[in-house]
C-alpha cells in the first residue's frame, strides 16, 4: 500500500438504531483522518486481526489455533504485524482511521496473493517471539486447516482483509469511511476490482460492505469449517474500482 500523509476529513457520522426510530437519530461531528499504519501500530493491529478473525463470534481462527487467552493472542498478532515476512498481517498493508486522534478502525489491502504465501513464515516468527516451542508450532496450522475449506477468491482483484473497529466507534460509519478512502486512494493502480470476505451471518459487516458498493459473489461452506467455527462458511463480496 502506498504510504501517504494522514488525510483529515469532517464527517457527520450517524449511529445505527436498531428500531430505526427517526426521533432517536442524531449526528455526531467528529474529526476523522486516515493514514498508513506504522510499526508503532502493532498492538492496535494485533487487536484488529484478532477481532476481524472473530467477526460476530466469541471465538475466531486465532483463538482456535493458539488456544491461549485474548491478551496472548493480541500479542501474537502484534508480532505478525511487524514480522520480517510481509504476510497479509503485515503493517505495511494496513490503513488506519483515527477519530479525534485515536486509532478507531483499520483494514489491509493487497493486489495479489503473494502476502498469503508467506503466512507460515510470519506465524513461525511470531511463535518464536511469544515462546511457542517447535513441537506446538507444528500443530498450529493443522489446528487451523479448516479455514482453507471455506476460503475463496478471484485472481486480479484487490483483496481487503482484517477489518475491525473499536466498540465505541462501531455503527458510526468509520469502517465504511476507511474502506471508501482505501478504494479511492490506495487502490488507484493495479487490479480494477476489489473483493472482501466475512463470516456468514455477520450482518453488521455485510451491511457495511454493501454500503461501500460491494455486491454478493459467492458463499463457500464446509462441514469442517462449521464444526470449528459454528457458522457454515465465508461469504465474499466484490465491486469495481
C-alpha positions as CSV (number, residue, x, y, z in Angstrom):
1,X,0.0,0.0,0.0
2,X,1.4,3.4,-0.9
3,X,2.3,5.4,2.1
4,X,0.6,8.8,2.4
5,X,0.2,11.5,5.0
6,X,-2.8,11.4,7.2
7,X,-5.9,12.9,5.4
8,X,-8.3,14.8,7.7
9,X,-12.0,14.9,6.9
10,X,-15.0,16.2,8.7
11,X,-17.9,13.8,8.6
12,X,-21.3,13.6,10.0
13,X,-21.5,10.1,11.4
14,X,-24.8,8.7,12.4
15,X,-25.0,5.8,14.9
16,X,-27.2,2.9,13.8
17,X,-30.5,2.5,15.6
18,X,-32.0,-1.0,16.0
19,X,-35.5,0.4,15.7
20,X,-34.7,2.9,13.1
21,X,-36.7,5.4,15.1
22,X,-36.4,8.8,13.4
23,X,-36.8,10.6,16.7
24,X,-33.6,8.9,18.0
25,X,-31.5,9.7,15.0
26,X,-28.7,12.2,15.5
27,X,-25.3,13.2,14.1
28,X,-22.0,13.5,15.9
29,X,-19.4,15.7,14.3
30,X,-16.0,14.0,14.7
31,X,-12.6,14.7,13.2
32,X,-11.6,11.6,11.2
33,X,-8.3,11.1,9.4
34,X,-6.7,8.2,7.5
35,X,-3.1,7.2,7.4
36,X,-0.9,4.2,6.6
37,X,-0.1,2.0,9.5
38,X,3.4,2.0,11.0
39,X,5.4,-0.4,13.2
40,X,4.2,1.6,16.2
41,X,0.6,0.5,15.5
42,X,1.5,-3.2,16.1
43,X,-0.5,-3.6,19.3
44,X,-3.6,-2.0,17.8
45,X,-3.3,-4.0,14.6
46,X,-2.9,-7.2,16.7
47,X,-6.3,-6.4,18.3
48,X,-7.7,-5.7,14.8
49,X,-6.5,-9.0,13.4
50,X,-8.0,-11.0,16.4
51,X,-11.4,-9.2,16.2
52,X,-11.5,-9.5,12.4
53,X,-11.0,-13.2,12.7
54,X,-13.7,-13.5,15.3
55,X,-16.2,-11.4,13.2
56,X,-19.5,-11.6,15.1
57,X,-18.5,-14.6,17.1
58,X,-16.9,-15.0,20.5
59,X,-14.0,-17.1,19.2
60,X,-12.2,-16.9,15.9
61,X,-9.3,-18.5,14.0
62,X,-6.5,-17.3,16.2
63,X,-8.4,-18.4,19.4
64,X,-8.8,-21.8,18.0
65,X,-5.2,-22.1,16.6
66,X,-3.4,-20.6,19.6
67,X,-5.6,-21.9,22.4
68,X,-4.5,-19.0,24.6
69,X,-6.2,-16.1,26.4
70,X,-7.1,-13.0,24.4
71,X,-4.1,-11.0,25.7
72,X,-1.7,-13.6,24.4
73,X,-3.5,-13.7,21.0
74,X,-3.3,-10.0,20.6
75,X,0.5,-10.0,21.4
76,X,1.0,-12.9,18.9
77,X,-0.8,-10.9,16.2
78,X,1.2,-7.8,17.0
79,X,4.3,-9.8,16.2
80,X,2.7,-10.8,12.9
81,X,2.2,-7.1,12.1
82,X,6.0,-6.4,12.4
83,X,7.4,-9.8,11.2
84,X,10.1,-9.8,8.6
85,X,7.8,-11.9,6.4
86,X,5.4,-9.4,4.8
87,X,2.3,-11.6,5.1
88,X,-1.3,-10.3,4.8
89,X,-1.0,-9.4,8.5
90,X,2.0,-7.1,8.0
91,X,1.5,-3.5,9.0
92,X,2.7,-2.2,5.6
93,X,-0.6,-3.3,4.0
94,X,-2.8,-1.6,6.6
95,X,-4.6,1.8,6.7
96,X,-5.8,3.2,10.0
97,X,-8.7,5.5,10.6
98,X,-8.3,7.9,13.6
99,X,-11.2,9.6,15.3
100,X,-10.2,12.7,17.3
101,X,-6.6,11.5,17.2
102,X,-7.4,8.0,18.4
103,X,-7.0,4.8,16.3
104,X,-10.5,3.7,15.7
105,X,-10.5,1.3,12.8
106,X,-8.1,-0.5,10.5
107,X,-8.1,-2.7,7.4
108,X,-5.5,-4.0,5.0
109,X,-5.5,-4.5,1.2
110,X,-3.1,-6.1,-1.3
111,X,-3.4,-6.6,-5.1
112,X,-2.3,-10.3,-5.4
113,X,-1.9,-13.5,-3.3
114,X,1.8,-13.0,-2.5
115,X,1.1,-12.0,1.1
116,X,-0.8,-15.2,1.7
117,X,2.2,-17.2,0.6
118,X,4.4,-16.2,3.4
119,X,1.9,-16.6,6.2
120,X,3.7,-19.7,7.5
121,X,7.0,-17.7,7.9
122,X,5.2,-14.9,9.8
123,X,3.5,-17.4,12.1
124,X,6.8,-19.1,12.8
125,X,8.4,-15.8,13.7
126,X,5.5,-14.7,16.0
127,X,5.6,-18.2,17.6
128,X,9.3,-17.9,18.5
129,X,8.8,-14.4,19.9
130,X,5.9,-15.5,22.1
131,X,7.6,-18.6,23.4
132,X,5.7,-21.2,21.4
133,X,8.0,-24.2,21.1
134,X,8.8,-26.1,17.9
135,X,6.5,-29.0,18.9
136,X,3.5,-26.8,19.3
137,X,4.4,-24.7,16.3
138,X,4.0,-27.9,14.2
139,X,0.4,-28.1,15.5
140,X,-0.7,-24.6,14.7
141,X,-1.5,-25.0,11.0
142,X,-3.3,-28.4,11.4
143,X,-5.5,-26.8,14.1
144,X,-6.4,-24.0,11.7
145,X,-6.5,-26.0,8.4
146,X,-10.3,-25.9,8.3
147,X,-10.1,-22.2,7.2
148,X,-8.9,-23.4,3.7
149,X,-12.1,-25.4,3.2
150,X,-14.2,-22.2,3.1
151,X,-11.6,-19.8,1.6
152,X,-12.4,-18.4,-1.9
153,X,-11.4,-15.6,-4.1
154,X,-10.8,-14.2,-7.6
155,X,-7.5,-13.5,-9.3
156,X,-6.7,-10.0,-10.5
157,X,-8.5,-8.4,-7.6
158,X,-7.5,-6.1,-4.7
159,X,-8.3,-8.1,-1.5
160,X,-9.4,-6.3,1.6
161,X,-8.8,-8.2,4.8
162,X,-8.6,-7.7,8.6
163,X,-11.3,-5.1,9.0
164,X,-12.2,-4.2,12.6
165,X,-13.4,-1.1,14.6
166,X,-13.1,-0.4,18.3
167,X,-16.5,-0.9,20.0
168,X,-17.0,2.7,20.9
169,X,-16.8,3.7,17.2
170,X,-18.9,0.9,15.8
171,X,-22.1,1.7,13.9
172,X,-20.9,5.2,13.2
173,X,-19.6,4.7,9.7
174,X,-15.9,4.8,10.5
175,X,-15.1,1.4,8.8
176,X,-17.2,2.4,5.8
177,X,-15.3,5.7,5.5
178,X,-12.0,3.9,5.8
179,X,-12.8,1.4,3.1
180,X,-14.0,4.2,0.9
181,X,-10.7,6.0,1.4
182,X,-8.8,2.9,0.6
183,X,-10.8,2.3,-2.6
184,X,-10.3,5.9,-3.7
185,X,-6.6,6.2,-2.9
186,X,-4.5,3.1,-2.2
187,X,-6.2,1.1,-4.9
188,X,-5.9,3.6,-7.8
189,X,-3.4,1.4,-9.6
190,X,-3.4,-2.4,-10.3
191,X,-6.5,-4.5,-10.5
192,X,-9.8,-2.8,-11.3
193,X,-11.9,-4.9,-8.9
194,X,-11.9,-5.4,-5.2
195,X,-13.1,-8.3,-3.0
196,X,-13.9,-8.7,0.6
197,X,-14.9,-11.7,2.7
198,X,-16.6,-12.2,6.0
199,X,-18.2,-14.9,8.1
200,X,-21.7,-15.9,7.0
201,X,-24.1,-14.4,9.5
202,X,-22.1,-11.3,10.3
203,X,-24.9,-8.8,9.5
204,X,-23.0,-5.6,10.5
205,X,-20.1,-6.5,8.2
206,X,-22.5,-7.3,5.4
207,X,-24.4,-4.0,5.8
208,X,-21.1,-2.0,5.9
209,X,-19.7,-3.6,2.8
210,X,-22.9,-3.2,0.8
211,X,-22.9,0.5,1.8
212,X,-19.3,0.5,0.3
213,X,-20.7,-0.7,-3.1
214,X,-19.9,-4.4,-2.8
215,X,-22.3,-7.0,-4.0
216,X,-22.7,-10.7,-3.4
217,X,-20.3,-13.0,-5.3
218,X,-20.5,-16.4,-3.5
219,X,-20.8,-18.4,-0.3
220,X,-18.2,-21.1,0.4
221,X,-19.4,-23.6,3.0
222,X,-17.7,-26.6,4.5
223,X,-18.6,-29.1,7.3
224,X,-15.2,-28.9,9.0
225,X,-15.3,-25.1,9.0
226,X,-18.8,-25.2,10.6
227,X,-17.6,-27.7,13.2
228,X,-14.8,-25.5,14.2
229,X,-16.4,-22.0,13.9
230,X,-20.1,-22.7,14.4
231,X,-21.1,-20.9,11.2
232,X,-21.5,-22.5,7.7
233,X,-18.6,-20.7,6.0
234,X,-17.5,-17.5,4.4
235,X,-19.3,-15.0,2.2
236,X,-17.5,-13.0,-0.5
237,X,-18.5,-9.7,-2.0
238,X,-16.9,-7.9,-5.0
239,X,-17.1,-4.5,-6.6
240,X,-15.5,-2.5,-9.4
241,X,-12.9,0.2,-8.5
